[in-house]
Amino acid sequence: MEIERAGEILAVIALDPSRVSGGAPIFFAENNEQQFAVALILARILGGTVHDLENGVCVVTRH
């Protein structure tokens, strides 16, 4: 029997390395434009949704 989680963080895209840590893949961007471009591409590839945490960090999640 396979147990599926209700939601998971697939990737984190951050501007400042000091704001993030953890088990999800973390990508760093040089500016907001690059951050959102990377987040959207990853969301398409991974089948997820982008959420902007409004602190220089975006997450790609699957619900």
C-alpha positions as CSV (number, residue, x, y, z in Angstrom):
1,M,0.0,0.0,0.0
2,E,1.4,3.4,-1.0
3,I,0.7,6.3,1.3
4,E,0.5,9.7,-0.4
5,R,1.3,12.9,1.5
6,A,-1.4,15.7,1.3
7,G,1.2,18.2,0.1
8,E,4.9,18.6,-0.3
9,I,7.5,21.2,-1.0
10,L,9.2,20.2,-4.3
11,A,11.7,23.1,-4.5
12,V,12.7,26.4,-2.9
13,I,14.0,29.4,-4.9
14,A,15.6,32.1,-2.8
15,L,17.4,35.3,-3.2
16,D,19.3,35.1,0.1
17,P,21.0,31.9,1.1
18,S,20.8,32.8,4.8
19,R,16.9,32.6,4.6
20,V,16.6,28.9,3.7
21,S,17.7,25.5,4.7
22,G,16.2,22.0,4.8
23,G,15.5,18.9,2.8
24,A,13.9,20.3,-0.4
25,P,16.1,21.2,-3.4
26,I,17.2,24.8,-3.0
27,F,17.9,27.1,-6.0
28,F,19.4,30.6,-5.6
29,A,18.5,33.5,-8.0
30,E,20.3,36.8,-8.5
31,N,17.1,38.9,-8.7
32,N,13.3,38.7,-8.6
33,E,13.0,38.2,-12.3
34,Q,15.3,35.3,-12.4
35,Q,13.6,33.8,-9.3
36,F,10.2,33.8,-10.8
37,A,11.5,32.5,-14.1
38,V,13.2,29.5,-12.4
39,A,10.1,28.9,-10.2
40,L,7.8,28.8,-13.1
41,I,10.0,26.4,-15.1
42,L,10.4,24.1,-12.1
43,A,6.7,24.2,-11.5
44,R,6.0,23.1,-15.1
45,I,8.6,20.3,-14.9
46,L,7.5,19.0,-11.5
47,G,3.8,19.5,-11.9
48,G,3.6,21.9,-9.0
49,T,2.4,25.4,-8.1
50,V,4.5,28.4,-7.2
51,H,3.9,30.3,-4.0
52,D,5.7,33.6,-3.2
53,L,6.4,33.9,0.5
54,E,7.1,37.7,0.0
55,N,10.4,37.5,1.9
56,G,12.7,36.7,-1.0
57,V,11.7,33.0,-1.0
58,C,9.4,31.1,-3.4
59,V,8.3,27.5,-3.0
60,V,7.1,25.1,-5.6
61,T,4.5,22.8,-4.0
62,R,2.3,19.9,-5.0
63,H,-1.1,19.6,-3.2
